[in-house]
Amino acid sequence: MAVGSNITINPEQMTDVFNQLMAIVTELQSNALPAIDEIAATEFYKQGNAKDAIAAYPEANEKFLELMQHYNRIATLVNDTLYQMIMTDEYLAIRIKAALEV
Protein backbone atom coordinates (compact mmCIF):
# COMPACT_ATOMS: atom_id res chain seq x y z
CA MET A 1 0.00 0.00 0.00
CA ALA A 2 1.35 3.36 -0.96
CA VAL A 3 1.96 6.03 1.64
CA GLY A 4 -0.87 8.51 1.81
CA SER A 5 -3.41 6.30 0.06
CA ASN A 6 -6.98 6.26 1.37
CA ILE A 7 -9.36 3.47 2.13
CA THR A 8 -12.94 4.27 1.25
CA ILE A 9 -15.71 2.49 3.15
CA ASN A 10 -19.32 2.99 2.24
CA PRO A 11 -21.35 2.92 5.47
CA GLU A 12 -24.49 1.68 3.70
CA GLN A 13 -22.52 -1.27 2.31
CA MET A 14 -21.12 -2.01 5.77
CA THR A 15 -24.59 -2.00 7.30
CA ASP A 16 -25.82 -4.20 4.45
CA VAL A 17 -23.02 -6.69 5.17
CA PHE A 18 -23.89 -6.60 8.88
CA ASN A 19 -27.59 -7.17 8.19
CA GLN A 20 -26.82 -10.07 5.84
CA LEU A 21 -24.53 -11.68 8.41
CA MET A 22 -27.18 -11.35 11.10
CA ALA A 23 -29.79 -12.86 8.76
CA ILE A 24 -27.50 -15.86 8.18
CA VAL A 25 -26.89 -16.30 11.92
CA THR A 26 -30.62 -16.05 12.63
CA GLU A 27 -31.40 -18.58 9.91
CA LEU A 28 -28.82 -21.02 11.27
CA GLN A 29 -30.03 -20.59 14.85
CA SER A 30 -33.74 -20.81 14.08
CA ASN A 31 -33.70 -23.63 11.51
CA ALA A 32 -30.47 -25.61 11.53
CA LEU A 33 -29.89 -25.87 15.29
CA PRO A 34 -33.38 -27.22 16.01
CA ALA A 35 -32.96 -29.77 13.20
CA ILE A 36 -29.64 -30.91 14.67
CA ASP A 37 -31.24 -31.25 18.11
CA GLU A 38 -34.14 -33.16 16.59
CA ILE A 39 -31.78 -35.65 14.94
CA ALA A 40 -29.82 -36.12 18.16
CA ALA A 41 -33.05 -36.72 20.09
CA THR A 42 -34.32 -39.57 17.90
CA GLU A 43 -34.41 -43.01 19.49
CA PHE A 44 -32.60 -44.40 16.46
CA TYR A 45 -29.68 -42.08 17.18
CA LYS A 46 -29.79 -42.40 21.00
CA GLN A 47 -29.83 -46.20 20.94
CA GLY A 48 -26.75 -46.29 18.75
CA ASN A 49 -28.57 -47.81 15.78
CA ALA A 50 -27.52 -44.84 13.71
CA LYS A 51 -23.78 -45.45 14.10
CA ASP A 52 -23.25 -46.56 10.55
CA ALA A 53 -25.97 -44.37 9.03
CA ILE A 54 -24.69 -41.11 10.46
CA ALA A 55 -21.16 -41.85 11.60
CA ALA A 56 -20.03 -38.39 10.49
CA TYR A 57 -22.75 -36.62 12.51
CA PRO A 58 -20.59 -35.61 15.52
CA GLU A 59 -17.89 -34.14 13.28
CA ALA A 60 -20.46 -32.44 11.04
CA ASN A 61 -22.16 -30.98 14.11
CA GLU A 62 -18.82 -29.66 15.38
CA LYS A 63 -18.07 -28.07 11.99
CA PHE A 64 -21.53 -26.51 11.92
CA LEU A 65 -21.01 -24.96 15.35
CA GLU A 66 -17.63 -23.63 14.19
CA LEU A 67 -19.37 -22.09 11.17
CA MET A 68 -21.83 -20.32 13.46
CA GLN A 69 -18.98 -19.04 15.62
CA HIS A 70 -17.24 -17.65 12.53
CA TYR A 71 -20.39 -15.85 11.36
CA ASN A 72 -20.90 -14.43 14.84
CA ARG A 73 -17.26 -13.31 15.01
CA ILE A 74 -17.47 -11.64 11.60
CA ALA A 75 -20.71 -9.88 12.54
CA THR A 76 -19.07 -8.63 15.75
CA LEU A 77 -16.09 -7.26 13.81
CA VAL A 78 -18.35 -5.49 11.31
CA ASN A 79 -20.43 -4.12 14.18
CA ASP A 80 -17.27 -2.86 15.91
CA THR A 81 -16.19 -1.18 12.67
CA LEU A 82 -19.58 0.52 12.35
CA TYR A 83 -19.35 1.66 15.97
CA GLN A 84 -15.90 3.15 15.39
CA MET A 85 -17.22 4.92 12.29
CA ILE A 86 -20.13 6.32 14.32
CA MET A 87 -17.79 7.54 17.06
CA THR A 88 -15.42 9.16 14.54
CA ASP A 89 -17.74 10.98 12.18
CA GLU A 90 -21.15 12.48 12.90
CA TYR A 91 -22.20 12.45 9.22
CA LEU A 92 -21.29 8.75 8.96
CA ALA A 93 -23.21 8.12 12.18
CA ILE A 94 -26.36 9.58 10.64
CA ARG A 95 -25.95 7.46 7.48
CA ILE A 96 -25.24 4.28 9.43
CA LYS A 97 -28.18 4.76 11.79
CA ALA A 98 -30.45 5.43 8.82
CA ALA A 99 -29.22 2.28 7.05
CA LEU A 100 -29.75 0.23 10.22
CA GLU A 101 -33.11 1.88 10.75
CA VAL A 102 -32.34 2.78 14.38
Sequence and secondary structure as in RCSB ss.txt:
>XXXX:A:sequence
MAVGSNITINPEQMTDVFNQLMAIVTELQSNALPAIDEIAATEFYKQGNAKDAIAAYPEANEKFLELMQHYNRIA
TLVNDTLYQMIMTDEYLAIRIKAALEV
>XXXX:A:secstr
  TT      HHHHHHHHHHHHHHHHHIIIIIHHHHHHHHHSHHHHTTTTTTTTTTHHHHHHHHHHHHHHHHHHH
HHHHHHHHHHHHH HHHHHHHHHHHT 
